[in-house]
């Protein structure tokens, strides 16, 4: 079948993309290579399509399918999307990806090469021909290009050659591609997806979640878009959740399991209803976690896979009881959430642990107490010890705990004396991490304090931006007395040891040990508050795992945090998924934290098509080695990472 005919079929709705296909992921280098091969009439492979009735075909995009039998692309999406984008000058209706990959393709009439538009290199050179313009004007418009060439006397001797090359370029749409069909009444969605996975054995494999979503969208075509709308709402509120996370949450509410094995048995109506209930329960969970625990934005929102379990609990409770939860029930559920997150319950084998927790909710004796008992049996004691605050950097699990204590307790801003749990308005009132002992002076001190000590959690507190700027890099022995005189009790509200001798630079290590004691005591006190006196869950202390020097590492200060957030905005603007900040790299069975990686794409920039990537700023060799051994491609500089994305993923040449 000619390429031009295939493109016409896409326009008319006779050919489309099945719902289960992932989005467009080719880069400019791949598009350039495809057109070069077609121009030279080299083979580019055939297409595999699923011929099925349009009335039962679940397809991507909003456009209607033609009546009768239609062809859904199983193999060839990337090639046909690229061809459609360049020839038609726009993306097809089923497009989901980065249109820059096929925008601005040029062909050089002398060298017969394809490149994407570069103003400095191409401006004023008539030999660079815009491929899309040529394709849209077709043979009838060829004379216009010839006229442009004839206007350049120096080109006159070779105009005949150039016209031949333009005609050959136009002839790309007349190239025949072999189209193989999968058809027949036995070709169910399961069978077709199995064929798809075999054909794409070297590329994108469909996960169980993809297959589950495909089955949902077969009956409910708007399902994917409905979920994306909710994800966008949470994103606007500062929570960056994934489609897989939401789908798993819907699945837990509807089936009582994390695994997707029974979701296909549910009707579209059941799934729609479950999505509505699930999003309501997620909103409730976020409001409880933000309002009662103070964890109100993505950077401190740890343990997100505890939310599907909470959603299931809330859904079951709603089905059995009327009325709101009591304060005791609400707080015990939040106690479970904090404890599960703090000890890394969902940092390893996520699906298995979610299923265990969902099972604990079932039956007459199931419920929150069973969840807590299961957590205690898995981890041991749940009471915090001072050494749990030995972790360093903004990536440690106890960084969100420190934020939680600040927001739940009576912590006060040292500049204004206002409680930090209050709603503070204005850009300068945003909470920032403050190093109690200034970094620069610690590094220069005669005791040669090391980076893990300088960035220890016990050297962090939260202040407003104004206060942070006011304190600047002064030493505690200088600014503590002045702050305490201005706002008595302000230091103690942030768990500062009140012995002035510990405020001296040479006693920094002693200060850390003393503050760790205070932080652990405060955490246990807050956890007891959540239990409303039922302290049996805090009867024994949690084990403190030894941490080798140099790990867990992670984001070490607010400057790095801002750089990584800016990088995430950059990658999102390029059409790719945001990375996971402060990625918790843990033992899959015990949940023991092995390291924290600054910013990670665990499935690659092009999900499951490129290798896992980690951006690790200012990390020690142990952390880099651990990430490399785990299969991550590591970048220690942001410009290097951007160059990788720009050159190897987008194929656009060196990054600016």
N, C-alpha and C positions, 0 to 999 in steps of 0.2 A: 504494500500500500504506500502510495506517495506521501511524503511528509506534508505536502499542502492539503491532501485529503484528510489526513489525521487531524491537522489543525482545524479544518472545517468541521470535523466531527466533534471536536471539543467545543467549538462555538455553538453548534446546533444541539448539544446535549446528548449526542449519540455515544460520546466517550467521556469518561469522568474518572475521578479518583475514589476508590473505596474509603469508607469512613475510617477503617483501621490503619490506613497508611499514615506515616508520620509526615512532617512538613518537609519543605525544600531545604536541602543542606549543602548544595554544591557551592563551591567558591569560584572566583573569577578565572582562576587557572584552569579549572575543569571545563568551564564554559568555553574558554579560548581553545582548549584542546579539542573539544567536540567540533567546533566550527572549522578548525584546521583540518581535522580528519575528513569531515564532509566535503570541504572544498577540494581536497586532494582525492576524493572518492575512495577513501579508505573505509573498510567495514567498521561500523560503530555498534553492531549488535542489533538484534531484533527486539520486539515487544512481546510481552506475555499479558493477555487480557482475560478477564473473567466475563463471559457472555451470560447475562442473566436478565430476567424481567425487570424493567425499570420500576414497576410498582412495588417491588420488594427490595430494590437496590438501595442500600444505605451509602450515600456518597458525601464527599466533602463539598463545602461551598453552599451558597444560597440559591444558585440557579436551578431551574427545573430541568429534569431529564426529559429526553424525547420519549414518546410512547413506544411500547414494544420492547424489543431486546436491545439492551445497551451493553457497551464494553467498558469494564472497569479495569484500569491499569494496575497490574500486579508487579510488573517489572518494566521499567522505562520511564518512571515518573520524573526523575531528575533530568533526563535527556529531553523529554517532551516539554517539560516546564521551561527549560532553557531555550529551546527552539521557539516555543510560543512567545516567551518574553522578548526575545530579540526580533522575531519576524513581525509580531503584532505590535510591539512597542508597549506592551502592558502585561501584567501578570494574568494568568487564567483565573477563572472564578474560584477554583479549588485551591488557590495559592495560599500557603502559610509559611512564610520565611522571610529572607532578606533579599528584596528586589534589586539591591545594588549589585548583586552577583552577576546580573545579566544586563545592567543598564550602562549604556555608553560604549558599546563595542565598536571598534574601528578596524578597517582593513587597509593595509598599505599596498598601493597598486604596483610599486616597484619591487619591494621585497617579498610580496605575497604573504605577509604575516598579519596576525590578529593581535591587537592590544586594546586595552581600555583607555578611555580618553585621559590624556595628560596635557593640560593647557600649555605649559611651557614648551613641551616637546612637539605638539601637533598644530598649535595655532599658526595659521598662515600657510600651512603646507597642503596644497590641493590634492596631494597623493593619498592623504588619509581620508578614507571614505567612511561615512557613518553607515554601518550595516543596516540598522533599523530603517533609516530614511530610504535607502536603496530598496529594501524589501517591500516597504509600503508603497513606493511609487511603481515598482515592478518594471517589466519590459517597456511599458508605455512611457515611463519616465526616464528611460535610459538616455534619451537625447539631452536631457537637462544636465546630466553628469558629463556627457561628451562636450557640451558647450563650455562648461567650466574648465575642462582640460584644454580646449582649444584657445581659451583666453590667455594661456601661458605659452608664449612662443617657444620656450625652451623644451616644452613637453611634446610639441607637435610631432617630431619623428616617431614617437612611441605611442601615440594615441590609439593606433590600431591594436597594439598589444594590450593596452589598458582596457579597451572596450571588450576584448576577448575575456579578460580576467573578471570584469564586472559581470559579464554574461555567465561565466562559470560560477561566480558567487551567487547570482540570482538562481542558478540551476540547483542550488542546494535543496530548495523546496520540492524539486522534481525527483529527488533521490528516493528509491524504493526501500522501505524497511519491511522485513519479514514480520508478520504478526501471527503469533500462535495463540489459539484460543483454548481456554478451559471452559467446558460447557457440559451440560447434562444435569438431569434431576438429582443425581447423587452428589453433586458438588455443593454441599452445605457450606456454611460459613466456616465451620471447624476445618473441613477438608481444604478449603481455599486458603485459609490462614496457614495451615500446615505446608501447603505448596509454596506459599509466599516465603515462609521461613527457610525452606530448602533452597529456593532460588536465590534468596538473599543471604546465603550462609556466610558470605564474606563481608556483609554489610549490616544493615539494621535488622535485628531480630525483634519480633514483637514480644513484649513481656506479657505476663498473665493479666496485668492491669490494662494493657493495650487491647488485648482480646476481649476482656470484660467490657471495656468502653465501646468497642466495636459492636458487641452484641446489644448493648444498651441503645446505641445510636441506630441500630438496624430498625428498632421499633420507635425510637424517639430521636429523630435526626437532630433536634435542637439541643440534645443533652450536653454535648461538649461545650457549646456556647453558653448554656445556662450555668455550667460550672465555672467557666472562665469569668463570667460576670461577677460571681461571688468572690472569686480569687482577686479580681481587680478591686473590689470594694475593700477587702482586707488589706490589700497592698497599699491603697490610699490611706488606710488607717495606720500604716507602719508595720504590718505583718506580712512577710513574704512567704506564702505557702505555695506548694506545688499542686499540679493537677492530680498526681499520684496520691499525695497526702489526703486531698479532699475525697477522692474516689475511695480510698481505703477507709476513711471516716464514714462515708455513706454505707460502705459494705459492712462495717462493724455494727452500725445501727440497724441495718436491714437483716443481716444474717447472723449476727453474734459471733462472727469470725473475722480475723484479719486476712486470711487467705481468700482468694477470689473464686474458689472452686464452686460455690453455690450461687453466685450472683446471676449467672446466666439463666437460672431457673425462675428468676423474678420477672414479672411483667414490667412494661414501660411505666404503667400507672403506679406500680409499687415503688419503682425506682424514683419517679418524680416526687412521690409523697415522701420517700425516705430522704431525698435531697433537701426538701423543705424543712423537714424535722431536724435533719443533721445540721444545717446551717444555723437554725435557731439555737440548737444546743451548743454549737461552737461559739456563737455570739455570747451566749450565757456564760460559757467557760472563760472566754476572753475577758468578759466584764468582771467575773469573780476574781480571776487571776490578776487583772490589772487593778481592780478596785481594792481588793483585800490584801493582796501580796505586793502591789506596786510594780509588778513586772508588766510595764505598759508599752513596750516597743520591742522590735525584733532582736536587737542586739543583746537584750537580757532575757529573751524568751527561750529558756532552755526546756528540754523535755517535751518538745512539741508532739511526740508520738504518744504522750499520755492523754492528749486531748481526745483522740478517738475513743479511748476507754471511758473518759468522762462523759462523752456524748452518748455512748451506749447506756451508761448508768442513768443519765438524766432521762433518756427515752424510756427505759424500763420503768423508772420511777413515775413518770408522767402517765404511763399506761395503768399503773397500779393504784396511784394515789392522786388525790386532788389537793390543790394548795401548794404553797411555796415550801421550800426546805426550811427547816429550823436553822438557827445560827450554828448549833452544834453539829448538825449533819453537814452543812455547807463547809464548815471549817475542817472537819475530819477529812472530807474529800480533798480539800486544798492541801492538808497535811500530807496525804498520800501523793498528790501531784509533786509537791516540793521534794519529798523524800525520794521518789522514783527518779526525778531529774538529777538530784544532788549526787546520787550514787550511780548514775549512768545506766538505769534500768533498760532504756531503749537505745543505748549507744552501740550495741552489738547486734545480736540476732533479733532485729526489731519485730519481724512477723511472729516468731515463736513466742516472744515474751508478751506481745499484745494478746495472742490467743490464750496464753496461760491466765492473763489478768481478766480477759473476758469470761473465761470459764469460771473464775472465782466469783463472778457476779451472778451466776446461774443458780437455780434451786432455791428452796425455802431458806436455807442457811447461808446463801450467798449475799454479798454486799460489801460495803466498805471495810468492815472488820476482816473479812476474808482476804480482801486486797492487801490490807496491811500485814496480815499474818503471812501471806505469801511473800511479800516484800522482805519481811524480817527473816524468813527461812532462807531466802535467796542470798541476802546480803549479810545477815547477822544483826548486830545491834544497830540502832538508828540514831543514837545520841552522838552529837558532834564532839570532837576533841580538839584542843588547841592546834595540834599538828595538822589537822585538816585544812587549816588556813596557811599552811606552808606553801601551797601552790602559788605560782607567780604568773603574772601577765593577765591581760584582760580576757584571755581565752580560757582560763581555768574555770572549772565548774562553780567554784565558790565566788567568782566575780559576780554572777547574777545573785548569789546569796547575799553578798555585801550590799548590792543595790536593794535587794528585798528588805534587809535590816534597816537601811536608810529610810526607805519609804514607809515601812510598817511601824517603826519606832518613833522616838522623839528626837531624832537627829535634826540638828539645826544648822542653818547656814552661818558660817562664822562672820560674814560681813554684815548681814542684816539681822541675825538672830531669829529669822523666821523658820518655822518647821518645814523641812523639805518634803514632807508628805502632802503639804498643801498644794493647790493648783497655782503655780507661779506663771504669770504672763510676761511676754517680752523675750526677745532674742537673748538678752544678756542674763536672763534668769534660767536658761536651760542648764540642766545638771551636767557637770563635767568631772572627769576624774582628776583628783588633785594628789600629787605626790607630797606627803606630809614632810618628809625630808627631801629636799630638792636633789634631783638626779645629778646635775652637773657637779655639785659640791661633794656628793657621796663618791663619785668616781675619782675626784681629785684628792680625797682625804688620805691621810697617811696609812689608815688601816686597809686601804685597797679593797673597798667593798665591791663584790662581784655583781654582775647584772641580775641574776636571780634574786639576790638580796635587795638590790635597788628597786626592782619591780615586784617585790613581794606584795601579796594582797594586803598584808598588815601595814604596808606603807601607803595604801590607797585610802582615800575617802572621797565623798562627793560634795562638791560645792557649786554654787552658781558661777557662771562665766565671769561676772563682775568680781566676785570674791577671789576667784582663781588668779585673775589679773592683778588684783590688789596685793595679794600675798607674794606673787612672783616667785623668786628663787631665794627668799629669805629662809634662814634656819629656824627650827622650832623654838630654840631657846631665846631667839630674838622676838618672834611674832606671837608665840603662845601667850606670854603674860599680857600683852596689849589686848589680844582678842578676848581673854578671860575677863579682863577688867571692863571691857566694853559690854560683853554679853555673858554674865556669870552663868556657869553651867554649860556653856556652848561646847567646850572641849569634851567634857564627860559625855555629852549627848552623842558624840561621835566615837565613844569608846577609847578615849585617849588616856593612857596612864597618867595620873596626876602628880607623880613624883618628879619635880623639876630636874632632878639629876638625870633622868632618862631622856630629857629633851636635848641633851648635848650630842654632838656629832659622834664623839668617840663611844657613846653608849647606844648607838643605833641598833646593834644586835640585841641588846637587852630590851630596848624599846619594842622591837618586833615580838619578842617572846611574851612580854607583858601584855601587849595589845592582842595577841592571839588568844590569850586566856580570856580577856574581856569579850572578844568577838564570839568565841565558842559559848561562853556563858549566856550571852545575849541571844544567840541562835537557839539554844536549847530552851531559853525562856519563851521566845516567840513560838517555838514549836509546842511547848506546853500550853500556851494560850490557845492555839488552834485545837488542842485536844480537850479543852474545857475540863481539865483535871484528870482525864483518863490517861495517866502517864505510863501505863504498862508498856506502851510501845517504845518508850524511851528508857526502859529499865537497864539496858546494857549499851555500852559504847560501840560504835562502829570501828572496825579495824582500820588502821592507818597503814596503807601500803607504802613501802619505801620507794622514793622517786629518785632515779638516777640524775646526776647533775646534767643540766641542759634541757631536760624535759619536765613538764609538758610543753613549755614554751608558749608561743602564740603572740597575739597583739600586745605590745609592751607599753603603749601609751596612746593618748588621744590623738596625737599627730598621725601615728600609723593607722589608727581607726578611721580618721578622716580620709587618708590616702586610699585605703581599701574601699571605703564607701564610694569615693569618687570613681575608682576603677570599676566598681559594680555598676554605677550609672553609665559609664562609658560602654561597657559590654552590653548592657541592656539596650542602649541606643543603637547598637550595631545589630540588634535583632536576635541576640543569643540570651540564654537563661543566666540569671544572676548566680554568682558563686555563693557557696555557703561560708559565711564568716565564722571564725573561731571553731573550725571543724573538729569535732570530738573524735579522735582516733583511738579506739578502745579494743580491748579483748572481746571477741564476739560472745563468749560464754559468761565470763565473770563481770563484764562491764567495767573492768579496771582500765582507767585512762592511761594510755601509753604515751600520747602526745596531743598537742593542740596545734593544728595547722592554720595559718592566718586566713587564707582564702582558698577555697577548693571547689573544683568542678569534678565530683566523684565519677560522673559518667562521661566526662569530656565536654569540651565547648559545644561540639555538635554531638548531642547526647547519644552515646553508644556507637558513634562513628569515629570519634577521635579518642585518644587515650586520656585517662584521668590527668588532671592538671592541678598543681598547687603553686600558689604565690606565697613565698616565705621570705619575709623581710627581716633582716638583721638577726637571723637565726644561727644557732651554733651547729657544728657539724653533725652532732648526734641526731638532731631533728631532721636535717637534710637527708641523712643516711636512712633514717626510718621511713621517710616519705618515699624515697627512691626505691627502697626495698619493697614497699607496699604497691609499687607500680605507678606512682605519680611522676609525671614530667614536671620538674621543679624549676621555678624561676625566682631568682633572688632580687630582681630589679623590675620595676613596673614597666620601664621602657622596653626591656627584653620581652616581657609578656605581651605587650601591645604589638611589638614587631612580629611575634609568633602568630598572633591572631590575624594581623593585617596581611602578612605574607603567606603563611601556610594555610590559614583557614579561609580568608577572603581572597587571597591571591592578588593583592593590589600593589605589590611592591613594598619598599621599605616604609616603615611608619615614620610619621613626622616627628 
